[in-house]
Amino acid sequence: MKTMGFTKKIILGLMMAVGMTLSAHANVGGPAWDKAPDKINDMAALQNGAKLFVNYCLNCHSAAFMRYNRLQDIGLTPAQIKDNLLVTNTKIGDTMKAAIDPQQAKAWFGANPPDLTVIARSRAGANGTGADYLYTYLRTFYKDETKPTGWNNLVFPNVGMPHVLWELQGERRPIYEEAKGHGEHAAPLFKGWEQLKPGTMSPQQYDQAMGDLVGYLQWMGEPVQNTRVRVGMWVLLFLAVFTFFAWRLNAAYWKDIK
């Protein structure tokens, strides 16, 4: 009985800790993660995402486990890769490495920008998948003159990364509403955005572009995932047929035995 009581106390303590953690996240005042569009099988979206990645992300972030020639899997020809995505003296068989110096990056941003090869697989959390996180993160930058870069982010407060896509999205600021009934020191609630300066894209176009970019980051984290799913379906079908025949064969062997 004493052991059971001690176990119950441990379980109760863990439940309280989880509840406190979830409450802390809920009171931050930031937005919930938006559901990222599923574009993992959309070749046109993946190609546009690859273009955005090379033009806006690869300047600082590497994808050191991905080779340029692997982009043929999303429908790009070697000539298209060479003419549109390769820079300087990079070869089509090279990995996607950033040109920025790591020491300079650490001095500018406070830390060396992380490799993005598997970023979509490593950012999953209680609020959603890694794709959901990235999709929300890329759409929640706002102007903040108190920060060294001049930018901040609702999903990643005090982020060291500047808003490299600001020309596309424009400048925005978050709108908050005072929380009611949650105590004197309750965090304000996020309500929406106010557009300060327009970008070259409309909000709908920007959201679509970020969906393409996130789709590419998802694909890059596991380029063979579509093949894995397709082969897995055939394996399950084979096992189902094999199970049926094994069941009938077993019945035939034992039909005369009572």
N, C-alpha and C positions, 0 to 999 in steps of 0.2 A: 504493500500500500504506500509506503514511503517513497519507493522508487517511482510508482505511478504518479504520485503527487509532484515529485521533482520533474518528471518528464512533462507533465501538464504545464508546470511553471515555465519550462524552457520554450514550449510551443507558444504559450501565451505571450512570452516576452518577444519571440520572433514576430508574431502577428502584430504586436504593438509597434515594433521597430519598422516593419513594412508599412503599416498605416501612417506612422509619422513621416516616413520618407515620401509616401505618395502625397500626403498633405502638404509637405514642403514644396514639392513640385507644383501642386495645384495653386499655391499661393504666390508663385513667382510673378504672375501677371503677364507672362508671355503667351503667345498663341499655341494652341494645340498643333501637332504636326498634321499637315494636309496630306491626303492620300496622293501619292505619286501616280501619274498615269502609267499604265502597263504598255510599254513600247518595245519590249524585248524582242518581238517578232516583226517589228516595223522597220524594214531595211532603210527606207527614206529617212525616218526619224533617227536611226542609228548613225547614218552617214552625216546628217546635219549635226548630231551630237559630237561626232568625231571632229568635225570642222571647228565647232565651238571650243572643244577641249584643246585642240592644237593652238588655236588663235588666242585664247584667253587664259587657259590654265597651265599650259606647258611651259610658259615663261618662267614660272616659279616652282611648280609642282612636277615631279617626275612620275612616270609610270614605268618603273625600271623592270617590271616583269612582263611587259607587253612589247612586242615587236611590230614595227610598222606594217610588215608584210602580212601580219595576221588580220589586218583590216580587209583583206580580200574575202574573209568570211562574211562580211556584211555587204558584199556586192561591189566593192571598189576594185578597179583594175590596178595593176602595178603602175601604169602610166598616170592614172588619176592620183594615186598616192604620191608619186614622185613630183607631179606638177603642182599639186594643191596643198600637200600636207608636210612635205619635207622642207627643211630650212638649212641654210649654210651648206656644209659638206656632209650632212647626214645621209646615210645609205638606207635603202629600203629594208635591209635585214637588221638594222640597228634597233636597240630598245629605245623607248621614249624617255630620254633623259633631259631634264631641264638645263638650260644654259646658265642659270644664275649661280653665283658662287655661294656655297653654304655659309661661309663666314659673314659675307655681306648680308645674306638673307637673315641670319640671326641678329645682326646689328640693326637691321631695318625693322624687322617684325617681332623681335624678341625670342624667336625660335625658328629653327629651320623648317620650312614648309614640308608637311608630310608627303610621302609617296601616296599616289591615288589609285594604284592598281586595284586594290581590294577595299577601297574606302566605303563602297556601297554595302559591303558585307560586314564591315566592322562597326557600323554606327547604329545598328538596330538597338531598340530599347523598349521600355514599357509603353511608349507612346506610338510605336509603329516600327516599320522596317527601316533599314538603313537608307533605302530609296526615299521613304517618306521624310526622313530627317534631312537629307540633302536637298530635296525638292523645296521643303519649307525654309531651310537655311539660305538657299540661294535667292529666295524671294522676300527675305525679311531684313535686308540691310537698310539702314537709315542714317541720315546725316547727324553727326555728333561732333561738334567742334571741340569738345573737351578731350577727345581721344587723339593720340599722336597721328593716326592716319586720317582723321576727320570722319571716320565711319564707325558704326556699331551695329550689332545684330541682336534681334530679339531671341533667337534660338541659342545663340552662343554669345552671351554678354561679355563685353570687353575683349572681343576677338582682335587678334593682332593683324588679321588679313584685311586689307582695304577692299572696297567694293569695285572690283575690276570690271564689272559689267554695268557700271552706273550710266555709261553713255546710252546703253540700250534701254535701261529701266527708267532713267531719270533720277531725281532726288525726291525722297519722301520723308515724312516724319510720322511716328506712331501717335495715335489718339487714345487717351486713357480716360477711364471713368472711375471716380472714387468708389471704393468698395463699401457697401452698406451692410451693417449687421455682423461684421467680422472683427470687431475690436478697433481700438484707436489706431493701432499701427499696422492695419491691414494693407497689403500691397494694392495699388490701383489695378483695375481690370483693363486689359487691352480691348479696344473696341474696333479699331480699323486704322486706315491710313489716310493721310492728306498728301496729295501730290504737290510738291513745291516747284519742281521743274520737270517738264515732259522729257521723255527719252526718245530715241529714234524708233522705238517700238511702242505699240499700244500695250496696255496691261495684259490683254488677252494674247497678243503675239509674244510678249516676254514670257508669260506662263508656259506657252507652248514650246518656246525655245528651251526653257529650263527643263521641261519634261523630256525633250530630246536629249539634252546633256545628261540628265540623270539616267535615262535609258541606256545611253552609251556607257556610263560608269557602271551600271549594273551588268551590262554585257561584258565589259572588260574584266570584271571581277571573276567571271567564269565563262569564257567564250564557248565552252562545249556544253553549256547547260541545256540548250535546245536539243542537241544530240542525245544528251543523257536522258532527258524526259522522253524523247521519241523511242530510244532503245528500251527504256524502262517499261513503257507501255507494251511493247512486243514481248518482253520478258514476262510481265504479268499475264498477258494473254496465253503465252506458252504454258505457264504454270497452271492456269485455270484449265486448259485442255488436258494437260498431263494429269491433273488431279481427277478429272472426270473419268479418264480411261483407267487410272489406277483404282478408282472406286469400283468401277464395273468389273475390272479384272479380279479384284479381291472378292467381289460377290460371286463371280463364276467359280473361283477356286473353292470356296467354302459352302456352296449351295447344298451339297449332299451331306454335310456334317451338321449334326444337331447337338 
